[in-house]
């Protein structure tokens, strides 16, 4: 059984070149993606951010598939909608990893700017 979302992701998304993550020795967990997506869906924002930052430390690179990375950011933003730095982080990732994500990324940047402006005037 995986103890963390990050551990589960590492077991599931092994690097095809053989020099990335592999299932932990002796891991008896089921490595079907739908189990991981279920865990991802109900994860708390700290677990999601830990996974994203450990497995995708750079906006343009990482071990997670783009669809999983984008879903994780969406789930974090649903739970933490008013954090400008997080909105910008998600926008950077989306602009790189979503084929039609530029409009959404721009909207996220705009929301972050609006939140920053509101905080400056408060």
PEFENPE-V713403 format. One record per pair of residues at least 12 apart in sequence whose ideal C-beta (glycine too) atoms are under 10 Angstrom apart, sorted by the first residue. I is the first residue (numbers start at 1). GAP is how many residues later the second one is. D is the distance in Angstrom with one decimal. If there is no record, write none. Layout:
# PEFENPE-V713403
i->I gap->GAP d->D
i->I gap->GAP d->D
This chain:
# PEFENPE-V713403
i->1 gap->26 d->8.4
i->1 gap->27 d->7.2
i->1 gap->28 d->5.5
i->1 gap->29 d->9.7
i->2 gap->21 d->9.9
i->2 gap->22 d->8.3
i->2 gap->25 d->7.6
i->2 gap->27 d->5.4
i->2 gap->28 d->10.0
i->2 gap->29 d->9.6
i->2 gap->33 d->9.3
i->2 gap->34 d->8.7
i->2 gap->37 d->7.8
i->3 gap->21 d->10.0
i->4 gap->35 d->9.6
i->4 gap->39 d->9.4
i->4 gap->43 d->6.7
i->4 gap->46 d->7.3
i->4 gap->47 d->7.8
i->4 gap->50 d->9.5
i->5 gap->31 d->8.2
i->5 gap->34 d->5.9
i->5 gap->35 d->6.6
i->5 gap->37 d->9.9
i->5 gap->38 d->5.1
i->5 gap->39 d->9.1
i->5 gap->41 d->9.7
i->5 gap->42 d->4.5
i->5 gap->43 d->6.9
i->5 gap->44 d->10.0
i->5 gap->45 d->7.3
i->5 gap->46 d->4.9
i->5 gap->47 d->9.7
i->5 gap->49 d->9.9
i->5 gap->50 d->9.8
i->5 gap->67 d->8.8
i->6 gap->15 d->9.8
i->6 gap->41 d->7.6
i->6 gap->42 d->9.6
i->6 gap->44 d->5.6
i->6 gap->45 d->4.4
i->6 gap->46 d->9.0
i->6 gap->47 d->9.2
i->6 gap->48 d->5.3
i->6 gap->49 d->6.6
i->7 gap->14 d->9.5
i->7 gap->16 d->10.0
i->7 gap->17 d->7.2
i->7 gap->20 d->8.7
i->7 gap->22 d->9.0
i->7 gap->44 d->9.1
i->7 gap->47 d->9.9
i->8 gap->19 d->9.6
i->8 gap->21 d->7.2
i->8 gap->23 d->8.7
i->8 gap->27 d->7.9
i->8 gap->28 d->5.4
i->8 gap->31 d->5.9
i->8 gap->32 d->8.5
i->8 gap->35 d->9.6
i->8 gap->39 d->9.9
i->8 gap->43 d->8.5
i->9 gap->12 d->8.1
i->9 gap->27 d->6.7
i->9 gap->30 d->9.1
i->9 gap->31 d->8.2
i->9 gap->42 d->5.4
i->9 gap->43 d->9.4
i->9 gap->45 d->8.6
i->9 gap->46 d->5.8
i->9 gap->47 d->9.8
i->9 gap->54 d->7.4
i->9 gap->55 d->6.4
i->9 gap->56 d->10.0
i->9 gap->59 d->7.6
i->9 gap->63 d->9.1
i->10 gap->12 d->8.0
i->10 gap->13 d->8.2
i->10 gap->14 d->7.7
i->10 gap->17 d->9.8
i->10 gap->41 d->9.0
i->10 gap->44 d->8.5
i->10 gap->45 d->7.0
i->10 gap->53 d->7.5
i->10 gap->54 d->9.9
i->11 gap->12 d->4.3
i->11 gap->13 d->6.1
i->11 gap->16 d->5.7
i->11 gap->18 d->6.6
i->11 gap->19 d->9.9
i->11 gap->20 d->5.8
i->11 gap->25 d->8.6
i->12 gap->17 d->9.2
i->12 gap->18 d->9.8
i->12 gap->19 d->5.4
i->12 gap->20 d->8.4
i->12 gap->21 d->6.4
i->12 gap->23 d->8.5
i->12 gap->24 d->5.1
i->12 gap->25 d->9.8
i->12 gap->51 d->9.7
i->12 gap->52 d->9.3
i->12 gap->53 d->9.6
i->12 gap->56 d->8.9
i->13 gap->18 d->9.7
i->13 gap->20 d->8.9
i->13 gap->23 d->8.6
i->13 gap->42 d->7.5
i->13 gap->49 d->9.3
i->13 gap->50 d->5.2
i->13 gap->51 d->5.9
i->13 gap->52 d->6.7
i->13 gap->55 d->7.5
i->14 gap->17 d->9.2
i->14 gap->49 d->8.3
i->15 gap->48 d->6.5
i->20 gap->35 d->9.6
i->20 gap->43 d->5.8
i->21 gap->34 d->7.9
i->21 gap->42 d->6.1
i->33 gap->32 d->9.0
i->33 gap->34 d->9.9
i->33 gap->35 d->8.4
i->36 gap->32 d->7.9
i->37 gap->30 d->9.6
i->37 gap->31 d->7.8
i->37 gap->34 d->7.6
i->40 gap->28 d->7.2
i->40 gap->31 d->6.6
i->40 gap->32 d->6.3
i->40 gap->35 d->6.9
i->41 gap->30 d->8.3
i->41 gap->31 d->9.9
i->41 gap->34 d->6.9
i->42 gap->33 d->9.0
i->43 gap->29 d->8.2
i->43 gap->32 d->7.1
i->43 gap->33 d->9.0
i->43 gap->36 d->9.3
i->44 gap->31 d->9.6
i->44 gap->32 d->9.4
i->44 gap->35 d->7.4
i->45 gap->27 d->9.8
i->45 gap->30 d->7.8
i->45 gap->31 d->5.0
i->45 gap->32 d->8.9
i->45 gap->33 d->8.9
i->45 gap->34 d->4.5
i->45 gap->35 d->5.3
i->45 gap->38 d->9.4
i->45 gap->41 d->8.7
i->46 gap->30 d->9.3
i->46 gap->33 d->9.6
i->46 gap->34 d->9.8
i->47 gap->25 d->9.6
i->47 gap->29 d->9.6
i->48 gap->23 d->9.5
i->48 gap->24 d->5.0
i->48 gap->25 d->8.1
i->48 gap->26 d->9.7
i->48 gap->27 d->5.9
i->48 gap->28 d->4.8
i->48 gap->29 d->9.8
i->48 gap->31 d->8.1
i->48 gap->32 d->9.5
i->49 gap->23 d->8.5
i->49 gap->24 d->9.3
i->49 gap->27 d->6.1
i->49 gap->31 d->8.8
i->49 gap->37 d->7.9
i->49 gap->40 d->9.0
i->51 gap->12 d->9.9
i->51 gap->13 d->7.7
i->51 gap->17 d->9.2
i->51 gap->18 d->9.5
i->51 gap->21 d->6.6
i->51 gap->25 d->9.9
i->52 gap->12 d->7.5
i->52 gap->16 d->9.5
i->52 gap->17 d->6.8
i->52 gap->20 d->5.5
i->52 gap->21 d->7.0
i->52 gap->24 d->7.6
i->52 gap->37 d->8.3
i->52 gap->38 d->9.3
i->52 gap->41 d->8.1
i->53 gap->36 d->9.1
i->55 gap->13 d->9.3
i->55 gap->14 d->8.5
i->55 gap->17 d->9.6
i->56 gap->12 d->9.4
i->56 gap->13 d->5.8
i->56 gap->16 d->8.8
i->56 gap->17 d->9.7
i->56 gap->37 d->7.4
i->56 gap->41 d->9.1
i->58 gap->34 d->9.8
i->58 gap->35 d->9.7
i->58 gap->38 d->9.4
i->59 gap->30 d->7.8
i->59 gap->31 d->9.8
i->59 gap->32 d->9.5
i->59 gap->33 d->4.4
i->59 gap->34 d->5.2
i->59 gap->35 d->9.3
i->59 gap->36 d->8.2
i->59 gap->37 d->5.4
i->59 gap->38 d->8.2
i->60 gap->32 d->8.8
i->60 gap->33 d->8.8
i->60 gap->35 d->9.9
i->60 gap->36 d->5.1
i->60 gap->37 d->8.4
i->61 gap->35 d->9.1
i->62 gap->31 d->8.9
i->62 gap->34 d->10.0
i->62 gap->35 d->9.0
i->64 gap->29 d->10.0
i->64 gap->33 d->9.2
i->65 gap->32 d->8.9
i->66 gap->27 d->8.7
i->66 gap->28 d->9.3
i->66 gap->30 d->8.4
i->66 gap->31 d->3.8
i->66 gap->32 d->6.9
i->66 gap->33 d->8.9
i->66 gap->35 d->9.5
i->67 gap->30 d->8.5
i->67 gap->31 d->9.1
i->68 gap->29 d->9.9
i->69 gap->21 d->9.5
i->69 gap->24 d->6.0
i->69 gap->25 d->8.9
i->69 gap->27 d->9.3
i->69 gap->28 d->5.8
i->69 gap->29 d->9.3
i->70 gap->20 d->8.4
i->70 gap->23 d->7.1
i->70 gap->24 d->6.2
i->70 gap->27 d->6.1
i->70 gap->28 d->5.8
i->70 gap->31 d->7.5
i->70 gap->34 d->9.4
i->72 gap->18 d->9.2
i->72 gap->21 d->9.2
i->73 gap->13 d->8.4
i->73 gap->14 d->9.5
i->73 gap->16 d->7.5
i->73 gap->17 d->4.0
i->73 gap->18 d->8.9
i->73 gap->19 d->9.8
i->73 gap->20 d->5.8
i->73 gap->21 d->6.9
i->73 gap->24 d->9.3
i->73 gap->25 d->9.9
i->73 gap->35 d->9.1
i->74 gap->16 d->7.7
i->74 gap->20 d->9.0
i->74 gap->30 d->9.6
i->76 gap->13 d->9.0
i->76 gap->14 d->7.2
i->77 gap->12 d->9.7
i->77 gap->13 d->5.8
i->77 gap->14 d->9.9
i->77 gap->31 d->7.7
i->77 gap->34 d->9.3
i->81 gap->30 d->8.2
i->81 gap->34 d->9.2
i->82 gap->29 d->8.8
i->82 gap->30 d->9.6
i->82 gap->33 d->5.9
i->82 gap->36 d->9.5
i->82 gap->37 d->9.5
i->83 gap->29 d->8.4
i->83 gap->32 d->7.9
i->84 gap->24 d->9.7
i->84 gap->25 d->9.4
i->84 gap->27 d->8.0
i->84 gap->28 d->3.9
i->84 gap->29 d->7.7
i->84 gap->30 d->8.8
i->84 gap->31 d->4.7
i->84 gap->32 d->5.1
i->84 gap->33 d->9.7
i->84 gap->34 d->9.8
i->84 gap->35 d->8.1
i->85 gap->27 d->7.6
i->85 gap->30 d->9.9
i->85 gap->31 d->9.5
i->86 gap->22 d->9.3
i->86 gap->26 d->8.3
i->87 gap->18 d->9.7
i->87 gap->20 d->9.4
i->87 gap->21 d->4.8
i->87 gap->22 d->7.2
i->87 gap->23 d->9.1
i->87 gap->24 d->5.5
i->87 gap->25 d->3.9
i->87 gap->26 d->9.1
i->87 gap->27 d->9.7
i->87 gap->28 d->7.4
i->87 gap->29 d->9.7
i->88 gap->17 d->9.4
i->88 gap->20 d->7.2
i->88 gap->21 d->6.4
i->88 gap->23 d->9.6
i->88 gap->24 d->5.0
i->88 gap->25 d->9.1
i->88 gap->28 d->9.7
i->89 gap->19 d->9.2
i->89 gap->23 d->9.4
i->90 gap->14 d->9.1
i->90 gap->15 d->8.0
i->90 gap->18 d->5.7
i->90 gap->19 d->9.7
i->90 gap->22 d->9.3
i->91 gap->13 d->7.9
i->91 gap->14 d->4.1
i->91 gap->15 d->7.5
i->91 gap->16 d->8.3
i->91 gap->17 d->3.9
i->91 gap->18 d->4.9
i->91 gap->19 d->9.2
i->91 gap->20 d->9.0
i->91 gap->21 d->7.4
i->92 gap->13 d->7.5
i->92 gap->16 d->9.2
i->92 gap->17 d->9.0
i->93 gap->12 d->8.5
i->93 gap->15 d->9.9
i->94 gap->12 d->9.7
i->94 gap->13 d->9.9
i->94 gap->14 d->7.1
i->95 gap->13 d->9.2
i->95 gap->14 d->9.1
